[in-house]
Amino acid sequence: MFENSELFNLVKPRSSVEIHLPDGRVISGPRGAAVGFFLRKLPEWQDPPIVAAIINGDLRELTFPIHMDASVQPVSIGDTDGARLYRRSLTFLLEVAFEDLFPQAALTVDHSVASGGFYCQVAGRPPLNAAEVAALEERMRALVAEDLPIERRQVPIADAIAYFEQKGMPDKVRLLRYRQKSHLVLYQLQEHQDYHHGYMVPSTGFLGYFALTPMGEGFVLRYTRRHSPTKLLPMPAYPKLLETFRQYGAWLSRLGIESVGALNDAITAGRTREVILVSEALQEQQIAEIAQQVVERAKDSRIVLIAGPSSSGKTTFSKRLTIQLLAQGLSPYPIELDNYFVDRDQTPLDENGHYDFESLRALNTTLLASHLQQLINGEEVQLPRYNFKTGCSETGEVVRLRKEQLIILEGIHGLNPSLLPSIREDQTYRVYISCLTQLNLDRHNRISTTDSRLLRRIVRDARERGYTALQTISRWESVRKGEKMHIFPYQENADAMFNSALVYELSALKALAEPLLRQVPHGTIEHIEAKRLLAFLEWFQPIPEDIIPDNSILREFIGGSMLKEFKLWDNPDDSFGIYHNGNGG
């Protein structure tokens, strides 16, 4: 085609390549060098520490070689993906140090701690005492000081299974038998190897920010948070949350399903319906117990406050709690916190100048407290109705409650003492609800409760609001920020905690979430998160949604809930009726 050789010249590739940073800076280095070699030249290399990079739209480890010019975005432990990578590597460091000191025992990483950490327990020996926890931390720090390489290698899946069988780790063996790919990436530190479901730092020298603190029957591996990436935060006690996790762990033991491999075994063996029915029965039992506690305190505690993070299943829980209360002769009246928003021109702004509807100052708490006290006293009250289109409060219905009738108030600030400062604490019953899964992939790889809630939300947003997975993922960070400010600090204020996690739910969400996640376009930050979630869901055997009960909390997200239109009837002549008139009557 090209007969004239003067039209082009063949040249040898130059020996150097360039990486282009988002702020316009360009770094040159030898072709084939690891991206970490380039990024070490940055003045912010350790402020906070850079642990990975996004190269041409894909998340990569610092050992990834650069063979051609590339767009590179540094990822530090102050970023979501960097923090996740750091914690994963820190868990591997703990695992190695633990095996060095206690080779006959087994370490389990159970769940996360809100202040920054993983709660861990041991099996095969008594719990570690304070001196042993201190020795374990000292061993971890010695490994960090040596700056030992954490080496990545790809092995056939059969070799990986044989290795974990030899190590006496049946939970990992069960999981890997469902591996869809023929290979597995193992990381090695000295003679220790493991698979940690994601990227790692290149050496132990990167892992300087941590501490071990005894807690209950175990200890907490503490790590830094993204907004404070080089400083550990104080760790408050959380006995109620810890007990909730312990209870759910006991449920899993009762089911014989303490890992995803065991769940997959149950599904493959045809036990899916049994797992679903028992899981739902355990939740219904817990709701009934909470309802009984509400009934016992109903004479004094006339207000039931329900709070929890996004996609916890608060709506379905509230309705199922109402049904249990009706069965015990109490008729709750729901009040929507959203109707007490202040007018739009009085709504506070966040640091970006946007309306901050999650701030407590966005609510007319004075009016709310006054109305609740009047209703408890048996007085007639003109409730407000908030018009979201106009951004103004309007006149709602007129309500008078019967003697001893309860009020159910669901909202983000339900556990915040500042919500109802003029109402005595003994006049309220507070419930905290969250998806607190204790099911782990294996003993060292926990399932994030945040991931479970995000997958619930992706499926629900697509079905009910027409949002793409990209849109839901892009909003998630803002949602999480609000939870950390307005919910998690007050969770121990609850009188009862309800765990909405269902052992089978990720197998049910798998078929619904995967097509949505695959539509997130490459080159976006959201694609990195979608790719991670898809890799996570690969470990689960799917189950059909048509066998899920229609009153399940999961139905709030996948659709088909018989409770969606559930409302108390309003016939004042009925024993469960509510007297109201005016605009709403």
Sequence and secondary structure as in RCSB ss.txt:
>XXXX:A:sequence
MFENSELFNLVKPRSSVEIHLPDGRVISGPRGAAVGFFLRKLPEWQDPPIVAAIINGDLRELTFPIHMDASVQPV
SIGDTDGARLYRRSLTFLLEVAFEDLFPQAALTVDHSVASGGFYCQVAGRPPLNAAEVAALEERMRALVAEDLPI
ERRQVPIADAIAYFEQKGMPDKVRLLRYRQKSHLVLYQLQEHQDYHHGYMVPSTGFLGYFALTPMGEGFVLRYTR
RHSPTKLLPMPAYPKLLETFRQYGAWLSRLGIESVGALNDAITAGRTREVILVSEALQEQQIAEIAQQVVERAKD
SRIVLIAGPSSSGKTTFSKRLTIQLLAQGLSPYPIELDNYFVDRDQTPLDENGHYDFESLRALNTTLLASHLQQL
INGEEVQLPRYNFKTGCSETGEVVRLRKEQLIILEGIHGLNPSLLPSIREDQTYRVYISCLTQLNLDRHNRISTT
DSRLLRRIVRDARERGYTALQTISRWESVRKGEKMHIFPYQENADAMFNSALVYELSALKALAEPLLRQVPHGTI
EHIEAKRLLAFLEWFQPIPEDIIPDNSILREFIGGSMLKEFKLWDNPDDSFGIYHNGNGG
>XXXX:A:secstr
    GGG       SEEEEE TTS EEEEETT BHHHHHTTSTTTBTTBEEEEEETTEEEETT B  S EEEEEE
ETTSHHHHHHHHHHHHHHHHHHHHHH TTSEEEEEEEETTTEEEEEEESS    HHHHHHHHHHHHHHHHHT B 
EEEEEEHHHHHHHHHHTT HHHHHHHTT SSSEEEEEEETTEEE  SS   SBGGG    EEEEETTEEEEE  B
TTBTTS       HHHHHHHHHHHHHHHHHT  BHHHHHHHHHTT HHHHHHHHHHHHHHHHHHHHHHHHHTTTT
  EEEEE  TTS HHHHHHHHHHHHHHTT   EEEEGGGGB  GGG  B TTSSB TTSGGGB HHHHHHHHHHH
HTT  EEEEEEETTTTEEEEEEEEE  TT  EEEESTTTT TTSSTTS GGGEEEEEEE     EEETTEE  HH
HHHHHHHHHHIIIII   HHHHHHHHHHHHHHHHHHTGGGGGG SEEEE   TTHHHHHHHHHHHHHHTS TTSH
HHHHHHHHHHHHTTS    GGGS TTSTTHHHHS  TTTT      TTSTT  EEEETT 
